[in-house]
Amino acid sequence: MVGEQELKNELIEGRNAVLEALRAGRAMDKIYLAKGETDKTLGHIASKARSLGIVVVDCDRRKLDFMSQTHAHQGVIAVAAVRAYCTVEEILAAAQAAGEAPFLVVCDEISDPQNLGAIIRSAECAGAHGLVLPKRRSAGLTAVVDKASAGAAEHARIARVPNIPALLRELKDRGLWIYGTAASGSSLLWETDLTGPLALVIGSEGDGMGRLVSECCDFTVRLPMKGRIGSLNASAAAAITMYEVLRQRSGLR
């Protein structure tokens, strides 16, 4: 379990501190603002953050009080990111530069930072060209995720997009096949051809892929289950599936 102190180490609190961090180009995951505040500085922070693609969350002041380490947050707390996010274009360009069929991992609302860190670690080790996260309802590139990834988050290409279904449709238009992981998938993993350009979608821990995301998939794949439990942890299932992609692309039997 991640300690409270470890979580608090990622926070930047107070109007001037957050504004200066934005001006300095500090990588940020999210900025929390107190609801109903009309202060001009807070409005400027929100505007600048959104222009930089940073998620801004309006929340109750009691939540800020609970998060705060300094107890002087002045209505704003930023959660630092361990590094800046890249773009989907940069991920695709990396695949092209390597002369390889694109292999993207798309995380559909993975909210547990331990799970996301483990998925990033597996993706980096299995040779994925990059990962894509939704801007909202997802863990981000925080220090906790970086630690859970054993440092892989420092090296992996990770992008964020506002809409996962829209991204998947765009990737399909660019020639990628979309494979979703699901306990009720129509194709058995071992019998599925994963050698072409693809995006592998990993569903959330509790609910799996959302309906709109699932509808964008060309294929849904399932793992063989021999025990009495019907599914694996999201990060474990993701690791097995990613390594099957690597095995097939390496021409191994």
Residue pairs with C-beta under 8 A, 6 or more apart in sequence:
2 113
2 114
2 144
6 143
6 144
6 147
7 144
8 67
8 69
9 143
10 29
10 79
10 80
10 142
10 143
10 144
11 67
11 68
11 69
11 77
11 78
11 79
11 80
12 18
12 21
12 26
12 28
12 77
12 78
12 79
12 80
13 68
13 69
13 70
13 72
13 73
13 74
13 76
13 77
13 78
14 70
14 72
14 73
14 74
14 76
15 39
15 41
15 42
15 45
15 74
15 75
15 76
18 31
18 45
18 76
18 77
18 78
19 41
19 44
19 45
19 48
21 28
21 78
21 80
22 28
22 45
22 48
22 49
22 52
22 54
26 80
27 80
27 81
27 82
27 83
27 84
27 85
27 141
28 49
28 54
28 78
28 79
28 80
28 81
29 54
29 55
29 79
29 80
29 81
29 140
29 141
29 142
30 54
30 55
30 56
30 57
30 78
30 79
30 140
31 45
31 46
31 49
31 54
31 55
31 56
31 57
31 76
31 77
31 78
31 79
32 57
32 59
32 63
32 64
32 67
32 76
32 77
32 78
32 79
33 42
33 45
33 46
33 56
33 57
33 58
33 59
33 75
33 76
34 42
34 58
34 59
34 60
34 61
34 64
34 75
34 76
35 58
35 59
35 60
35 61
37 75
39 75
42 75
42 76
45 76
46 56
49 56
50 56
53 85
53 135
53 160
55 135
55 136
55 140
61 75
64 73
64 75
64 76
64 77
65 71
65 73
67 73
67 77
68 77
79 140
79 142
80 142
80 143
81 140
81 141
81 142
82 141
82 142
82 143
82 145
82 146
82 153
82 154
83 141
83 153
83 154
85 141
85 158
85 159
85 160
86 130
86 157
86 158
86 159
87 159
88 104
88 130
88 132
88 159
88 161
88 167
90 130
90 157
90 159
91 102
91 104
91 129
91 130
91 132
91 157
91 159
92 102
92 104
92 129
92 174
94 129
94 130
94 157
95 101
95 102
95 103
95 129
95 197
96 102
98 129
100 129
100 249
101 195
101 196
101 197
101 198
101 249
102 129
102 176
102 197
102 198
102 199
103 127
103 128
103 129
103 197
103 198
103 200
103 245
103 249
104 128
104 129
104 130
104 131
104 132
104 171
104 176
104 198
104 199
104 200
105 119
105 123
105 128
105 130
105 131
105 132
105 199
105 200
105 202
105 238
105 242
106 131
106 132
106 164
106 167
106 168
106 199
106 200
106 201
106 202
107 116
107 119
107 131
107 132
107 133
107 134
107 138
107 202
108 134
108 164
108 201
108 202
108 203
108 204
108 209
108 210
108 213
109 134
109 137
109 138
109 203
109 204
109 210
110 116
110 119
110 133
110 138
110 139
110 202
110 204
110 205
110 234
111 137
111 138
111 139
111 204
111 205
112 139
112 205
112 234
113 139
113 142
113 144
113 145
113 148
114 144
114 148
114 235
115 139
115 148
115 205
115 233
115 234
115 235
116 133
116 138
116 139
116 145
116 148
116 149
116 235
117 144
117 145
117 146
117 147
117 148
117 149
117 150
117 152
117 153
118 148
118 149
118 235
118 236
118 238
118 239
119 131
119 202
119 234
119 235
119 238
119 239
120 131
120 145
120 149
120 152
120 153
120 156
120 158
121 148
121 149
121 150
121 152
122 235
122 238
122 239
122 242
122 243
123 130
123 131
123 152
123 156
123 238
123 242
124 149
124 152
124 155
124 156
125 152
126 239
126 242
126 243
126 245
126 246
127 246
127 249
128 156
128 200
128 242
128 245
129 157
130 156
130 157
130 158
130 159
131 156
131 157
131 158
131 159
132 158
132 159
132 160
132 161
132 164
132 167
132 199
133 139
133 140
133 158
133 159
133 160
133 161
134 160
134 161
134 162
134 163
134 164
135 160
135 161
135 162
136 162
139 145
140 160
141 153
141 158
145 153
146 153
146 154
149 156
161 167
164 201
164 210
164 213
165 212
165 213
165 215
165 216
168 178
168 199
168 201
168 213
168 216
168 217
169 216
171 178
171 199
172 178
172 216
172 218
175 197
176 197
176 198
176 199
177 196
177 197
177 198
177 199
177 218
177 219
178 198
178 199
178 201
178 216
178 217
178 218
178 219
179 192
179 194
179 198
179 199
179 200
179 201
179 217
179 218
179 219
179 220
179 221
180 201
180 203
180 209
180 213
180 214
180 217
180 219
180 220
180 221
181 200
181 201
181 202
181 203
181 208
181 209
181 220
181 221
181 222
181 237
181 238
181 241
182 203
182 208
182 209
182 214
182 220
182 221
182 222
183 208
183 222
183 225
183 230
183 231
184 220
184 222
185 219
185 220
185 221
185 222
186 219
186 220
186 222
187 219
187 220
187 221
187 222
188 221
188 222
188 224
189 221
189 222
189 223
189 224
189 240
189 241
189 244
190 224
190 244
192 219
192 221
193 248
194 244
194 245
194 248
194 249
195 248
195 249
198 245
200 238
200 241
200 242
200 245
201 209
201 213
201 217
202 234
202 237
202 238
203 209
203 210
203 213
203 234
204 210
204 234
205 233
205 234
208 214
209 217
214 220
221 241
223 232
223 237
223 240
223 241
225 231
231 237
232 240
